[in-house]
Amino acid sequence: MKSGVCTITVHEVGPPEFLKGLARVQVTSPYDTEFVEALKNLAPHRARAWDPEEKCWWFTEAYLDHLKVLAQEFEDAWLVERDVRINLHTGERVEQMGLFTGD
């Protein structure tokens, strides 16, 4: 298992500079060569984008289920949707009122 935290955040609207706003799923994790290759192999270039400023990946929502599986390679893996964080290993749900996800 890889050390660190992988977080998948589903945004209401994606940033317009990445895939014309169609990329709503943001993936952040520590750098890991194998994980990056897995992300690249998961989706074609037209369905993913690297954000060098924020150091994260953006994907279209069609790849969300596959991303959740890949994220579980890390010790901590979380899915953030609106005001809820879900631990991808245990299913634990943590509701956070007013959680800011950048939307």
C-alpha positions in Angstrom: 0.0 0.0 0.0 1.2 3.5 -0.9 1.8 6.0 1.9 -0.1 9.3 2.0 -3.6 10.5 1.2 -5.4 10.4 -2.1 -8.4 12.6 -2.3 -11.0 12.6 -5.1 -13.2 15.7 -5.1 -16.3 16.0 -7.2 -17.1 19.6 -8.1 -20.4 21.0 -9.3 -18.6 22.7 -12.2 -15.1 22.0 -13.5 -12.6 24.8 -14.2 -13.1 26.1 -17.7 -9.3 25.9 -18.6 -9.5 22.1 -18.3 -11.5 20.2 -20.9 -13.8 23.2 -21.3 -15.2 22.7 -17.8 -16.2 19.1 -18.4 -13.6 17.8 -16.0 -15.4 17.9 -12.6 -13.4 15.3 -10.8 -10.2 16.4 -9.1 -7.6 13.9 -7.9 -4.8 14.9 -5.5 -2.2 12.5 -4.1 1.5 12.3 -3.3 3.6 11.8 -6.4 4.0 8.2 -7.3 5.2 7.1 -10.8 3.1 4.0 -10.9 0.0 5.9 -9.8 0.5 8.6 -12.5 0.9 5.9 -15.2 -2.3 4.2 -14.0 -4.1 7.5 -14.2 -2.8 8.1 -17.7 -3.8 4.6 -18.8 -7.2 4.9 -17.3 -8.5 7.7 -19.5 -7.6 9.1 -22.9 -6.0 12.5 -23.0 -9.3 14.2 -24.0 -10.9 13.0 -20.7 -8.1 14.0 -18.3 -5.9 17.0 -17.7 -2.9 17.8 -15.4 -3.1 21.1 -13.5 0.6 22.1 -12.9 -0.4 25.0 -10.7 -2.5 23.0 -8.2 -0.6 19.8 -8.8 -3.7 17.7 -9.4 -5.4 15.7 -12.1 -8.8 16.6 -13.5 -11.1 13.9 -15.1 -14.5 13.7 -16.6 -17.1 12.1 -14.3 -17.3 9.0 -16.4 -14.1 7.8 -14.7 -15.2 8.3 -11.1 -15.8 4.7 -10.2 -12.4 3.6 -11.7 -10.7 6.5 -9.8 -12.2 5.4 -6.5 -10.6 2.0 -7.0 -7.2 3.4 -7.9 -7.3 5.8 -4.9 -7.5 2.8 -2.6 -3.9 2.0 -3.3 -3.1 4.7 -0.7 -3.3 4.3 3.1 -5.8 7.1 3.2 -8.3 7.4 0.4 -11.2 9.9 0.4 -14.1 10.9 -1.8 -15.4 14.4 -1.3 -18.9 15.3 -2.6 -20.5 18.5 -1.5 -20.4 18.5 2.3 -19.6 14.8 2.8 -16.2 13.0 3.0 -16.3 9.3 2.5 -13.4 7.0 3.5 -13.0 4.7 0.5 -11.5 1.9 2.7 -14.1 1.8 5.4 -17.2 3.6 4.0 -17.2 6.0 7.0 -19.1 9.2 6.1 -18.0 12.5 7.7 -20.5 15.3 7.1 -18.9 18.7 7.2 -21.2 21.7 7.1 -20.0 24.4 4.7 -17.0 22.3 3.4 -15.3 24.5 0.8 -14.5 22.4 -2.3 -13.5 25.3 -4.6 -16.9 25.6 -6.3 
